[in-house]
């Protein structure tokens, strides 16, 4: 199962449209996971239309329209793994310990908010934490980013952080 992980698209405030490279990945993905801060419902509509399956949550910048149709935390079994998607996980210090305690039944947690790519595992190796960064707002990062991964038979493989070219 091919997965596309994205977050913090912030359209139309941070960009006018999703990058073409990201939209190409949507077409190839079995599941698209979006960790919130869509900002506009048009982006949700676009990804719902183009995705085979979409698993998304609302973020702190998402208004009532998005909050009415998206959960704060989403859960799914994908490729034999228990996944969760949430926007905020709090400060980076202590994140693994906090998330392990808050999500004891998950194998993988996708989160956003910071726009900083993140790929760690809890000390006991049970929970993998992934933040794909943002495809539209790099903030203090050198690149805008997203992630892809493969989940098959209870194994997560091929986790890749993709850098997007600078917008012209």
C-alpha positions as CSV (number, residue, x, y, z in Angstrom):
1,X,0.0,0.0,0.0
2,X,1.5,3.3,-1.1
3,X,0.9,6.2,1.2
4,X,1.3,10.0,0.7
5,X,1.7,12.1,3.9
6,X,1.2,15.8,3.8
7,X,0.2,18.6,6.2
8,X,0.0,22.3,6.6
9,X,-1.1,23.2,3.1
10,X,-2.4,26.6,4.2
11,X,-4.2,27.4,0.9
12,X,-4.6,30.0,-0.4
13,X,-2.7,32.0,2.2
14,X,0.8,30.4,1.7
15,X,0.4,29.3,-1.9
16,X,-2.2,29.6,-4.7
17,X,-2.3,25.9,-5.4
18,X,-0.8,22.6,-4.4
19,X,2.5,21.8,-6.1
20,X,2.2,19.6,-9.2
21,X,4.7,17.1,-7.8
22,X,2.4,16.6,-4.8
23,X,-0.7,16.2,-7.0
24,X,1.2,13.6,-9.1
25,X,1.8,11.6,-5.9
26,X,-1.9,11.8,-5.0
27,X,-2.6,9.9,-8.2
28,X,-0.1,7.2,-7.3
29,X,-1.1,6.8,-3.6
30,X,-3.5,4.2,-2.3
31,X,-4.1,6.5,0.7
32,X,-3.5,10.2,1.3
33,X,-3.0,11.3,4.9
34,X,-3.3,15.0,5.7
35,X,-2.4,16.2,9.2
36,X,-4.4,19.5,9.2
37,X,-4.2,23.2,8.5
38,X,-5.9,23.0,5.1
39,X,-7.3,26.5,5.7
40,X,-9.7,26.3,2.7
41,X,-12.4,23.7,2.0
42,X,-11.4,23.7,-1.7
43,X,-8.2,21.8,-0.9
44,X,-10.2,19.2,1.0
45,X,-12.6,18.9,-1.9
46,X,-9.7,18.6,-4.4
47,X,-7.9,15.8,-2.4
48,X,-11.2,14.0,-1.8
49,X,-11.9,14.1,-5.5
50,X,-8.4,12.9,-6.6
51,X,-7.6,10.4,-3.8
52,X,-8.5,6.8,-3.7
53,X,-8.8,7.2,0.0
54,X,-8.2,10.3,2.2
55,X,-7.6,10.3,5.9
56,X,-7.5,13.8,7.3
57,X,-7.9,15.9,10.4
58,X,-8.4,19.6,11.1
59,X,-5.7,21.9,12.4
60,X,-5.5,25.0,14.5
61,X,-5.9,27.3,11.4
62,X,-9.0,25.4,10.1
63,X,-12.3,27.2,10.6
64,X,-15.8,25.9,11.3
65,X,-16.4,24.5,7.8
66,X,-13.4,22.2,8.0
67,X,-14.0,21.3,11.6
68,X,-17.5,20.3,10.8
69,X,-16.4,17.6,8.3
70,X,-13.0,16.5,9.8
71,X,-12.1,14.9,13.1
72,X,-9.4,16.2,15.5
73,X,-7.8,12.7,15.4
74,X,-8.3,10.1,12.7
75,X,-7.6,6.4,13.0
76,X,-7.2,3.6,10.4
77,X,-5.6,0.3,9.8
78,X,-3.4,0.5,6.7
79,X,-1.2,-2.2,5.5
80,X,-1.5,-4.2,8.7
81,X,-0.5,-1.2,10.9
82,X,-2.6,0.9,13.2
83,X,-2.3,4.6,12.1
84,X,-3.3,7.8,13.7
85,X,-3.3,11.3,12.2
86,X,-3.4,14.5,14.4
87,X,-2.3,18.1,13.8
88,X,-0.6,19.0,17.1
89,X,1.6,17.0,19.4
90,X,3.1,19.8,21.5
91,X,6.7,20.8,21.9
92,X,9.5,18.6,20.4
93,X,11.1,18.0,23.7
94,X,9.4,14.9,25.2
95,X,7.3,14.3,22.1
96,X,8.0,10.6,21.8
97,X,7.1,9.9,25.5
98,X,4.0,12.1,25.3
99,X,2.7,10.5,22.1
100,X,3.4,6.9,23.3
101,X,1.3,7.6,26.4
102,X,-1.5,9.4,24.5
103,X,-1.7,6.8,21.6
104,X,-0.8,3.5,23.2
105,X,-2.6,1.4,20.5
106,X,-0.9,2.9,17.4
107,X,2.0,1.8,15.4
108,X,2.4,5.1,13.4
109,X,1.3,8.6,14.2
110,X,1.4,11.3,11.5
111,X,1.3,14.9,12.7
112,X,1.9,18.4,11.5
113,X,1.7,21.9,12.9
114,X,5.5,22.7,13.1
115,X,6.2,22.5,9.3
116,X,9.4,20.7,10.4
117,X,9.9,17.2,9.0
118,X,10.2,14.6,11.7
119,X,10.9,10.8,11.7
120,X,11.5,9.2,15.1
121,X,10.5,6.1,17.0
122,X,9.7,5.9,20.7
123,X,12.4,4.4,23.0
124,X,10.6,1.0,23.1
125,X,10.4,1.0,19.3
126,X,6.6,0.6,19.3
127,X,5.5,3.9,17.9
128,X,6.8,5.7,14.8
129,X,6.2,9.5,14.6
130,X,6.2,11.1,11.2
131,X,5.7,14.8,10.2
132,X,5.9,15.4,6.5
133,X,6.6,19.2,6.9
134,X,4.6,21.4,4.5
135,X,4.4,21.4,0.7
136,X,3.6,25.1,0.6
137,X,5.2,26.9,3.6
138,X,8.7,25.9,4.5
139,X,9.0,28.5,7.3
140,X,12.6,28.1,8.6
141,X,13.2,24.9,6.7
142,X,15.4,24.9,3.5
143,X,12.6,23.2,1.4
144,X,8.9,22.6,1.3
145,X,8.4,18.9,1.8
146,X,6.0,15.9,1.9
147,X,6.5,12.2,2.6
148,X,5.7,8.9,0.9
149,X,5.9,5.4,2.5
150,X,4.8,1.8,1.9
151,X,2.9,-0.3,4.4
152,X,2.5,-4.0,3.7
153,X,1.9,-6.9,6.1
154,X,2.5,-4.9,9.2
155,X,5.7,-3.3,8.0
156,X,6.4,0.3,7.2
157,X,9.1,0.7,4.5
158,X,10.4,3.2,2.0
159,X,9.7,6.2,4.2
160,X,11.0,9.1,2.1
161,X,11.0,12.8,2.6
162,X,10.6,14.6,-0.7
163,X,11.9,18.1,-1.2
164,X,9.9,20.4,-3.5
165,X,11.6,22.8,-5.9
166,X,11.4,26.5,-4.9
167,X,8.3,28.3,-6.2
168,X,9.0,30.9,-8.9
